């Protein structure tokens, strides 16, 4: 398994780690979207976590990061 696969098998991936991986690969996988959705459904998001999600969405809208179906 690749290092990316090992990274995503960790169910306790922080948003900072997710952001770094997405920006490195320039893609958002279904697993990434699942992790983002779970973060959004949590009742408490820090300002930093909200900013990370906003940056990811901005990068998708700009076309710098694309959504993929694996």
HTML snippet that shows the backbone in 3Dmol.js (N, CA, C, O; Angstrom):
<script src="https://3Dmol.org/build/3Dmol-min.js"></script>
<div id="view" style="width:600px;height:400px;position:relative"></div>
<script>
const pdb = `
ATOM      1  N   UNK A   1       0.845  -1.181   0.000  1.00  0.00           N
ATOM      2  CA  UNK A   1       0.000   0.000   0.000  1.00  0.00           C
ATOM      3  C   UNK A   1       0.894   1.249   0.000  1.00  0.00           C
ATOM      4  O   UNK A   1       1.945   1.264   0.640  1.00  0.00           O
ATOM      5  N   UNK A   2       0.478   2.270  -0.704  1.00  0.00           N
ATOM      6  CA  UNK A   2       1.267   3.490  -0.763  1.00  0.00           C
ATOM      7  C   UNK A   2       1.181   4.252   0.535  1.00  0.00           C
ATOM      8  O   UNK A   2       0.333   3.968   1.381  1.00  0.00           O
ATOM      9  N   UNK A   3       2.062   5.219   0.689  1.00  0.00           N
ATOM     10  CA  UNK A   3       2.006   6.032   1.906  1.00  0.00           C
ATOM     11  C   UNK A   3       0.698   6.798   1.982  1.00  0.00           C
ATOM     12  O   UNK A   3       0.181   7.028   3.075  1.00  0.00           O
ATOM     13  N   UNK A   4       0.149   7.199   0.829  1.00  0.00           N
ATOM     14  CA  UNK A   4      -1.136   7.885   0.826  1.00  0.00           C
ATOM     15  C   UNK A   4      -2.215   6.958   1.365  1.00  0.00           C
ATOM     16  O   UNK A   4      -3.061   7.381   2.154  1.00  0.00           O
ATOM     17  N   UNK A   5      -2.192   5.691   0.942  1.00  0.00           N
ATOM     18  CA  UNK A   5      -3.173   4.731   1.433  1.00  0.00           C
ATOM     19  C   UNK A   5      -3.059   4.538   2.926  1.00  0.00           C
ATOM     20  O   UNK A   5      -4.076   4.482   3.617  1.00  0.00           O
ATOM     21  N   UNK A   6      -1.840   4.434   3.444  1.00  0.00           N
ATOM     22  CA  UNK A   6      -1.640   4.313   4.890  1.00  0.00           C
ATOM     23  C   UNK A   6      -2.146   5.542   5.607  1.00  0.00           C
ATOM     24  O   UNK A   6      -2.754   5.434   6.672  1.00  0.00           O
ATOM     25  N   UNK A   7      -1.907   6.699   5.042  1.00  0.00           N
ATOM     26  CA  UNK A   7      -2.348   7.957   5.632  1.00  0.00           C
ATOM     27  C   UNK A   7      -3.868   7.962   5.782  1.00  0.00           C
ATOM     28  O   UNK A   7      -4.389   8.337   6.832  1.00  0.00           O
ATOM     29  N   UNK A   8      -4.565   7.553   4.747  1.00  0.00           N
ATOM     30  CA  UNK A   8      -6.010   7.650   4.760  1.00  0.00           C
ATOM     31  C   UNK A   8      -6.656   6.529   5.571  1.00  0.00           C
ATOM     32  O   UNK A   8      -7.829   6.648   5.927  1.00  0.00           O
ATOM     33  N   UNK A   9      -5.948   5.460   5.874  1.00  0.00           N
ATOM     34  CA  UNK A   9      -6.517   4.410   6.708  1.00  0.00           C
ATOM     35  C   UNK A   9      -6.604   4.833   8.164  1.00  0.00           C
ATOM     36  O   UNK A   9      -7.313   4.204   8.950  1.00  0.00           O
ATOM     37  N   UNK A  10      -5.900   5.878   8.529  1.00  0.00           N
ATOM     38  CA  UNK A  10      -5.945   6.375   9.898  1.00  0.00           C
ATOM     39  C   UNK A  10      -7.260   7.122  10.090  1.00  0.00           C
ATOM     40  O   UNK A  10      -7.491   8.150   9.453  1.00  0.00           O
ATOM     41  N   UNK A  11      -8.118   6.612  10.962  1.00  0.00           N
ATOM     42  CA  UNK A  11      -9.432   7.229  11.136  1.00  0.00           C
ATOM     43  C   UNK A  11      -9.359   8.516  11.962  1.00  0.00           C
ATOM     44  O   UNK A  11     -10.357   9.225  12.091  1.00  0.00           O
ATOM     45  N   UNK A  12      -8.190   8.818  12.517  1.00  0.00           N
ATOM     46  CA  UNK A  12      -8.047  10.019  13.332  1.00  0.00           C
ATOM     47  C   UNK A  12      -7.143  11.042  12.651  1.00  0.00           C
ATOM     48  O   UNK A  12      -6.258  11.627  13.277  1.00  0.00           O
ATOM     49  N   UNK A  13      -7.380  11.243  11.381  1.00  0.00           N
ATOM     50  CA  UNK A  13      -6.594  12.196  10.618  1.00  0.00           C
ATOM     51  C   UNK A  13      -7.045  13.603  10.999  1.00  0.00           C
ATOM     52  O   UNK A  13      -8.239  13.902  10.997  1.00  0.00           O
ATOM     53  N   UNK A  14      -6.093  14.453  11.322  1.00  0.00           N
ATOM     54  CA  UNK A  14      -6.457  15.831  11.653  1.00  0.00           C
ATOM     55  C   UNK A  14      -6.755  16.593  10.370  1.00  0.00           C
ATOM     56  O   UNK A  14      -6.313  16.206   9.288  1.00  0.00           O
ATOM     57  N   UNK A  15      -7.495  17.663  10.500  1.00  0.00           N
ATOM     58  CA  UNK A  15      -7.792  18.485   9.330  1.00  0.00           C
ATOM     59  C   UNK A  15      -6.516  19.087   8.750  1.00  0.00           C
ATOM     60  O   UNK A  15      -6.419  19.283   7.539  1.00  0.00           O
ATOM     61  N   UNK A  16      -5.541  19.379   9.602  1.00  0.00           N
ATOM     62  CA  UNK A  16      -4.264  19.914   9.114  1.00  0.00           C
ATOM     63  C   UNK A  16      -3.566  18.892   8.227  1.00  0.00           C
ATOM     64  O   UNK A  16      -3.033  19.237   7.173  1.00  0.00           O
ATOM     65  N   UNK A  17      -3.572  17.626   8.660  1.00  0.00           N
ATOM     66  CA  UNK A  17      -2.956  16.561   7.865  1.00  0.00           C
ATOM     67  C   UNK A  17      -3.719  16.349   6.555  1.00  0.00           C
ATOM     68  O   UNK A  17      -3.118  16.172   5.496  1.00  0.00           O
ATOM     69  N   UNK A  18      -5.041  16.370   6.645  1.00  0.00           N
ATOM     70  CA  UNK A  18      -5.864  16.206   5.458  1.00  0.00           C
ATOM     71  C   UNK A  18      -5.599  17.329   4.467  1.00  0.00           C
ATOM     72  O   UNK A  18      -5.451  17.081   3.271  1.00  0.00           O
ATOM     73  N   UNK A  19      -5.537  18.555   4.955  1.00  0.00           N
ATOM     74  CA  UNK A  19      -5.270  19.703   4.089  1.00  0.00           C
ATOM     75  C   UNK A  19      -3.924  19.532   3.391  1.00  0.00           C
ATOM     76  O   UNK A  19      -3.814  19.745   2.183  1.00  0.00           O
ATOM     77  N   UNK A  20      -2.914  19.153   4.144  1.00  0.00           N
ATOM     78  CA  UNK A  20      -1.586  18.962   3.556  1.00  0.00           C
ATOM     79  C   UNK A  20      -1.589  17.895   2.488  1.00  0.00           C
ATOM     80  O   UNK A  20      -0.983  18.073   1.431  1.00  0.00           O
ATOM     81  N   UNK A  21      -2.266  16.781   2.747  1.00  0.00           N
ATOM     82  CA  UNK A  21      -2.316  15.692   1.771  1.00  0.00           C
ATOM     83  C   UNK A  21      -3.077  16.109   0.517  1.00  0.00           C
ATOM     84  O   UNK A  21      -2.646  15.812  -0.598  1.00  0.00           O
ATOM     85  N   UNK A  22      -4.195  16.788   0.690  1.00  0.00           N
ATOM     86  CA  UNK A  22      -4.987  17.229  -0.458  1.00  0.00           C
ATOM     87  C   UNK A  22      -4.187  18.229  -1.292  1.00  0.00           C
ATOM     88  O   UNK A  22      -4.177  18.146  -2.520  1.00  0.00           O
ATOM     89  N   UNK A  23      -3.529  19.155  -0.642  1.00  0.00           N
ATOM     90  CA  UNK A  23      -2.765  20.149  -1.398  1.00  0.00           C
ATOM     91  C   UNK A  23      -1.552  19.509  -2.085  1.00  0.00           C
ATOM     92  O   UNK A  23      -1.123  19.985  -3.136  1.00  0.00           O
ATOM     93  N   UNK A  24      -1.003  18.452  -1.515  1.00  0.00           N
ATOM     94  CA  UNK A  24       0.122  17.748  -2.131  1.00  0.00           C
ATOM     95  C   UNK A  24      -0.338  16.969  -3.357  1.00  0.00           C
ATOM     96  O   UNK A  24       0.343  16.962  -4.383  1.00  0.00           O
ATOM     97  N   UNK A  25      -1.496  16.311  -3.254  1.00  0.00           N
ATOM     98  CA  UNK A  25      -1.992  15.471  -4.347  1.00  0.00           C
ATOM     99  C   UNK A  25      -2.874  16.219  -5.341  1.00  0.00           C
ATOM    100  O   UNK A  25      -3.074  15.757  -6.464  1.00  0.00           O
ATOM    101  N   UNK A  26      -3.400  17.368  -4.935  1.00  0.00           N
ATOM    102  CA  UNK A  26      -4.317  18.174  -5.754  1.00  0.00           C
ATOM    103  C   UNK A  26      -5.628  17.471  -6.065  1.00  0.00           C
ATOM    104  O   UNK A  26      -6.300  17.815  -7.038  1.00  0.00           O
ATOM    105  N   UNK A  27      -5.998  16.492  -5.254  1.00  0.00           N
ATOM    106  CA  UNK A  27      -7.281  15.805  -5.434  1.00  0.00           C
ATOM    107  C   UNK A  27      -7.947  15.586  -4.080  1.00  0.00           C
ATOM    108  O   UNK A  27      -7.287  15.453  -3.048  1.00  0.00           O
ATOM    109  N   UNK A  28      -9.276  15.553  -4.122  1.00  0.00           N
ATOM    110  CA  UNK A  28     -10.078  15.206  -2.947  1.00  0.00           C
ATOM    111  C   UNK A  28     -10.782  13.900  -3.285  1.00  0.00           C
ATOM    112  O   UNK A  28     -11.604  13.846  -4.199  1.00  0.00           O
ATOM    113  N   UNK A  29     -10.456  12.861  -2.549  1.00  0.00           N
ATOM    114  CA  UNK A  29     -11.040  11.541  -2.781  1.00  0.00           C
ATOM    115  C   UNK A  29     -12.359  11.412  -2.021  1.00  0.00           C
ATOM    116  O   UNK A  29     -12.673  12.248  -1.175  1.00  0.00           O
ATOM    117  N   UNK A  30     -13.120  10.381  -2.318  1.00  0.00           N
ATOM    118  CA  UNK A  30     -14.343  10.152  -1.533  1.00  0.00           C
ATOM    119  C   UNK A  30     -14.047  10.010  -0.037  1.00  0.00           C
ATOM    120  O   UNK A  30     -14.834  10.469   0.791  1.00  0.00           O
ATOM    121  N   UNK A  31     -12.933   9.386   0.315  1.00  0.00           N
ATOM    122  CA  UNK A  31     -12.547   9.244   1.731  1.00  0.00           C
ATOM    123  C   UNK A  31     -12.264  10.614   2.351  1.00  0.00           C
ATOM    124  O   UNK A  31     -12.644  10.879   3.492  1.00  0.00           O
ATOM    125  N   UNK A  32     -11.590  11.481   1.585  1.00  0.00           N
ATOM    126  CA  UNK A  32     -11.330  12.842   2.064  1.00  0.00           C
ATOM    127  C   UNK A  32     -12.648  13.564   2.326  1.00  0.00           C
ATOM    128  O   UNK A  32     -12.810  14.235   3.346  1.00  0.00           O
ATOM    129  N   UNK A  33     -13.585  13.419   1.395  1.00  0.00           N
ATOM    130  CA  UNK A  33     -14.890  14.074   1.558  1.00  0.00           C
ATOM    131  C   UNK A  33     -15.624  13.532   2.769  1.00  0.00           C
ATOM    132  O   UNK A  33     -16.295  14.278   3.483  1.00  0.00           O
ATOM    133  N   UNK A  34     -15.496  12.226   3.001  1.00  0.00           N
ATOM    134  CA  UNK A  34     -16.129  11.625   4.178  1.00  0.00           C
ATOM    135  C   UNK A  34     -15.547  12.209   5.465  1.00  0.00           C
ATOM    136  O   UNK A  34     -16.284  12.510   6.405  1.00  0.00           O
ATOM    137  N   UNK A  35     -14.229  12.368   5.502  1.00  0.00           N
ATOM    138  CA  UNK A  35     -13.589  12.952   6.681  1.00  0.00           C
ATOM    139  C   UNK A  35     -13.996  14.407   6.871  1.00  0.00           C
ATOM    140  O   UNK A  35     -14.202  14.850   8.001  1.00  0.00           O
ATOM    141  N   UNK A  36     -14.114  15.151   5.782  1.00  0.00           N
ATOM    142  CA  UNK A  36     -14.562  16.547   5.881  1.00  0.00           C
ATOM    143  C   UNK A  36     -16.000  16.622   6.378  1.00  0.00           C
ATOM    144  O   UNK A  36     -16.335  17.463   7.213  1.00  0.00           O
ATOM    145  N   UNK A  37     -16.841  15.744   5.862  1.00  0.00           N
ATOM    146  CA  UNK A  37     -18.243  15.727   6.298  1.00  0.00           C
ATOM    147  C   UNK A  37     -18.338  15.423   7.785  1.00  0.00           C
ATOM    148  O   UNK A  37     -19.109  16.059   8.504  1.00  0.00           O
ATOM    149  N   UNK A  38     -17.556  14.450   8.246  1.00  0.00           N
ATOM    150  CA  UNK A  38     -17.569  14.102   9.673  1.00  0.00           C
ATOM    151  C   UNK A  38     -17.111  15.284  10.515  1.00  0.00           C
ATOM    152  O   UNK A  38     -17.658  15.531  11.590  1.00  0.00           O
ATOM    153  N   UNK A  39     -16.110  16.016  10.033  1.00  0.00           N
ATOM    154  CA  UNK A  39     -15.632  17.191  10.768  1.00  0.00           C
ATOM    155  C   UNK A  39     -16.720  18.257  10.831  1.00  0.00           C
ATOM    156  O   UNK A  39     -16.915  18.888  11.870  1.00  0.00           O
ATOM    157  N   UNK A  40     -17.422  18.456   9.730  1.00  0.00           N
ATOM    158  CA  UNK A  40     -18.479  19.472   9.703  1.00  0.00           C
ATOM    159  C   UNK A  40     -19.653  19.115  10.616  1.00  0.00           C
ATOM    160  O   UNK A  40     -20.338  19.998  11.132  1.00  0.00           O
ATOM    161  N   UNK A  41     -19.877  17.819  10.809  1.00  0.00           N
ATOM    162  CA  UNK A  41     -20.991  17.390  11.654  1.00  0.00           C
ATOM    163  C   UNK A  41     -20.666  17.432  13.140  1.00  0.00           C
ATOM    164  O   UNK A  41     -21.558  17.320  13.981  1.00  0.00           O
ATOM    165  N   UNK A  42     -19.385  17.593  13.461  1.00  0.00           N
ATOM    166  CA  UNK A  42     -19.024  17.745  14.875  1.00  0.00           C
ATOM    167  C   UNK A  42     -19.587  19.069  15.367  1.00  0.00           C
ATOM    168  O   UNK A  42     -19.710  20.029  14.607  1.00  0.00           O
ATOM    169  N   UNK A  43     -19.920  19.105  16.619  1.00  0.00           N
ATOM    170  CA  UNK A  43     -20.527  20.328  17.155  1.00  0.00           C
ATOM    171  C   UNK A  43     -19.507  21.430  17.393  1.00  0.00           C
ATOM    172  O   UNK A  43     -19.858  22.610  17.387  1.00  0.00           O
ATOM    173  N   UNK A  44     -18.261  21.064  17.602  1.00  0.00           N
ATOM    174  CA  UNK A  44     -17.258  22.080  17.901  1.00  0.00           C
ATOM    175  C   UNK A  44     -16.147  22.051  16.864  1.00  0.00           C
ATOM    176  O   UNK A  44     -15.405  21.075  16.754  1.00  0.00           O
ATOM    177  N   UNK A  45     -16.045  23.123  16.116  1.00  0.00           N
ATOM    178  CA  UNK A  45     -14.944  23.324  15.172  1.00  0.00           C
ATOM    179  C   UNK A  45     -14.235  24.607  15.585  1.00  0.00           C
ATOM    180  O   UNK A  45     -14.868  25.641  15.795  1.00  0.00           O
ATOM    181  N   UNK A  46     -12.946  24.528  15.694  1.00  0.00           N
ATOM    182  CA  UNK A  46     -12.187  25.730  16.031  1.00  0.00           C
ATOM    183  C   UNK A  46     -12.155  26.661  14.818  1.00  0.00           C
ATOM    184  O   UNK A  46     -12.495  26.258  13.706  1.00  0.00           O
ATOM    185  N   UNK A  47     -11.752  27.882  15.039  1.00  0.00           N
ATOM    186  CA  UNK A  47     -11.613  28.828  13.929  1.00  0.00           C
ATOM    187  C   UNK A  47     -10.594  28.333  12.922  1.00  0.00           C
ATOM    188  O   UNK A  47     -10.777  28.509  11.718  1.00  0.00           O
ATOM    189  N   UNK A  48      -9.520  27.714  13.401  1.00  0.00           N
ATOM    190  CA  UNK A  48      -8.495  27.171  12.504  1.00  0.00           C
ATOM    191  C   UNK A  48      -9.063  26.046  11.639  1.00  0.00           C
ATOM    192  O   UNK A  48      -8.777  25.973  10.444  1.00  0.00           O
ATOM    193  N   UNK A  49      -9.864  25.174  12.241  1.00  0.00           N
ATOM    194  CA  UNK A  49     -10.470  24.080  11.484  1.00  0.00           C
ATOM    195  C   UNK A  49     -11.459  24.617  10.452  1.00  0.00           C
ATOM    196  O   UNK A  49     -11.520  24.115   9.330  1.00  0.00           O
ATOM    197  N   UNK A  50     -12.232  25.635  10.829  1.00  0.00           N
ATOM    198  CA  UNK A  50     -13.149  26.259   9.875  1.00  0.00           C
ATOM    199  C   UNK A  50     -12.373  26.879   8.716  1.00  0.00           C
ATOM    200  O   UNK A  50     -12.791  26.779   7.563  1.00  0.00           O
ATOM    201  N   UNK A  51     -11.256  27.512   9.017  1.00  0.00           N
ATOM    202  CA  UNK A  51     -10.435  28.131   7.978  1.00  0.00           C
ATOM    203  C   UNK A  51      -9.858  27.086   7.028  1.00  0.00           C
ATOM    204  O   UNK A  51      -9.782  27.322   5.822  1.00  0.00           O
ATOM    205  N   UNK A  52      -9.453  25.935   7.557  1.00  0.00           N
ATOM    206  CA  UNK A  52      -8.919  24.861   6.722  1.00  0.00           C
ATOM    207  C   UNK A  52      -9.987  24.372   5.746  1.00  0.00           C
ATOM    208  O   UNK A  52      -9.720  24.209   4.555  1.00  0.00           O
ATOM    209  N   UNK A  53     -11.184  24.141   6.249  1.00  0.00           N
ATOM    210  CA  UNK A  53     -12.273  23.687   5.385  1.00  0.00           C
ATOM    211  C   UNK A  53     -12.590  24.738   4.343  1.00  0.00           C
ATOM    212  O   UNK A  53     -12.792  24.403   3.175  1.00  0.00           O
ATOM    213  N   UNK A  54     -12.639  26.001   4.736  1.00  0.00           N
ATOM    214  CA  UNK A  54     -12.900  27.074   3.779  1.00  0.00           C
ATOM    215  C   UNK A  54     -11.822  27.146   2.704  1.00  0.00           C
ATOM    216  O   UNK A  54     -12.132  27.368   1.533  1.00  0.00           O
ATOM    217  N   UNK A  55     -10.554  26.960   3.087  1.00  0.00           N
ATOM    218  CA  UNK A  55      -9.461  26.976   2.102  1.00  0.00           C
ATOM    219  C   UNK A  55      -9.575  25.811   1.135  1.00  0.00           C
ATOM    220  O   UNK A  55      -9.340  25.972  -0.063  1.00  0.00           O
ATOM    221  N   UNK A  56      -9.934  24.638   1.644  1.00  0.00           N
ATOM    222  CA  UNK A  56     -10.111  23.492   0.755  1.00  0.00           C
ATOM    223  C   UNK A  56     -11.230  23.749  -0.249  1.00  0.00           C
ATOM    224  O   UNK A  56     -11.069  23.486  -1.441  1.00  0.00           O
ATOM    225  N   UNK A  57     -12.350  24.255   0.222  1.00  0.00           N
ATOM    226  CA  UNK A  57     -13.470  24.545  -0.673  1.00  0.00           C
ATOM    227  C   UNK A  57     -13.101  25.620  -1.688  1.00  0.00           C
ATOM    228  O   UNK A  57     -13.478  25.517  -2.855  1.00  0.00           O
ATOM    229  N   UNK A  58     -12.378  26.636  -1.268  1.00  0.00           N
ATOM    230  CA  UNK A  58     -11.924  27.691  -2.172  1.00  0.00           C
ATOM    231  C   UNK A  58     -11.039  27.101  -3.276  1.00  0.00           C
ATOM    232  O   UNK A  58     -11.182  27.446  -4.449  1.00  0.00           O
ATOM    233  N   UNK A  59     -10.124  26.209  -2.885  1.00  0.00           N
ATOM    234  CA  UNK A  59      -9.225  25.604  -3.857  1.00  0.00           C
ATOM    235  C   UNK A  59      -9.970  24.715  -4.847  1.00  0.00           C
ATOM    236  O   UNK A  59      -9.588  24.638  -6.014  1.00  0.00           O
ATOM    237  N   UNK A  60     -11.027  24.046  -4.395  1.00  0.00           N
ATOM    238  CA  UNK A  60     -11.847  23.247  -5.305  1.00  0.00           C
ATOM    239  C   UNK A  60     -12.582  24.167  -6.274  1.00  0.00           C
ATOM    240  O   UNK A  60     -12.605  23.909  -7.478  1.00  0.00           O
ATOM    241  N   UNK A  61     -13.183  25.239  -5.756  1.00  0.00           N
ATOM    242  CA  UNK A  61     -13.913  26.172  -6.625  1.00  0.00           C
ATOM    243  C   UNK A  61     -13.008  26.799  -7.678  1.00  0.00           C
ATOM    244  O   UNK A  61     -13.434  27.015  -8.812  1.00  0.00           O
ATOM    245  N   UNK A  62     -11.770  27.091  -7.315  1.00  0.00           N
ATOM    246  CA  UNK A  62     -10.821  27.706  -8.241  1.00  0.00           C
ATOM    247  C   UNK A  62     -10.265  26.706  -9.257  1.00  0.00           C
ATOM    248  O   UNK A  62      -9.640  27.102 -10.241  1.00  0.00           O
ATOM    249  N   UNK A  63     -10.490  25.426  -9.022  1.00  0.00           N
ATOM    250  CA  UNK A  63      -9.983  24.403  -9.927  1.00  0.00           C
ATOM    251  C   UNK A  63      -8.565  23.957  -9.614  1.00  0.00           C
ATOM    252  O   UNK A  63      -7.971  23.203 -10.385  1.00  0.00           O
ATOM    253  N   UNK A  64      -8.017  24.409  -8.502  1.00  0.00           N
ATOM    254  CA  UNK A  64      -6.659  24.041  -8.120  1.00  0.00           C
ATOM    255  C   UNK A  64      -6.615  22.641  -7.511  1.00  0.00           C
ATOM    256  O   UNK A  64      -5.579  21.976  -7.515  1.00  0.00           O
ATOM    257  N   UNK A  65      -7.747  22.216  -6.995  1.00  0.00           N
ATOM    258  CA  UNK A  65      -7.912  20.880  -6.434  1.00  0.00           C
ATOM    259  C   UNK A  65      -9.167  20.313  -7.095  1.00  0.00           C
ATOM    260  O   UNK A  65     -10.171  21.009  -7.245  1.00  0.00           O
ATOM    261  N   UNK A  66      -9.097  19.050  -7.486  1.00  0.00           N
ATOM    262  CA  UNK A  66     -10.282  18.464  -8.144  1.00  0.00           C
ATOM    263  C   UNK A  66     -10.824  17.295  -7.325  1.00  0.00           C
ATOM    264  O   UNK A  66     -10.094  16.639  -6.582  1.00  0.00           O
ATOM    265  N   UNK A  67     -12.108  17.057  -7.480  1.00  0.00           N
ATOM    266  CA  UNK A  67     -12.762  15.936  -6.829  1.00  0.00           C
ATOM    267  C   UNK A  67     -12.624  14.713  -7.728  1.00  0.00           C
ATOM    268  O   UNK A  67     -12.854  14.800  -8.935  1.00  0.00           O
ATOM    269  N   UNK A  68     -12.254  13.582  -7.152  1.00  0.00           N
ATOM    270  CA  UNK A  68     -12.130  12.356  -7.929  1.00  0.00           C
ATOM    271  C   UNK A  68     -12.991  11.264  -7.331  1.00  0.00           C
ATOM    272  O   UNK A  68     -13.304  11.286  -6.140  1.00  0.00           O
ATOM    273  N   UNK A  69     -13.369  10.318  -8.154  1.00  0.00           N
ATOM    274  CA  UNK A  69     -14.126   9.128  -7.719  1.00  0.00           C
ATOM    275  C   UNK A  69     -13.200   7.950  -7.888  1.00  0.00           C
ATOM    276  O   UNK A  69     -12.897   7.559  -9.016  1.00  0.00           O
ATOM    277  N   UNK A  70     -12.740   7.373  -6.787  1.00  0.00           N
ATOM    278  CA  UNK A  70     -11.830   6.232  -6.870  1.00  0.00           C
ATOM    279  C   UNK A  70     -12.564   4.942  -6.738  1.00  0.00           C
ATOM    280  O   UNK A  70     -11.950   3.875  -6.785  1.00  0.00           O
TER     281      UNK A  70
END
`;
const viewer = $3Dmol.createViewer("view");
viewer.addModel(pdb, "pdb");
viewer.setStyle({}, {cartoon: {color: "spectrum"}});
viewer.zoomTo();
viewer.render();
</script>
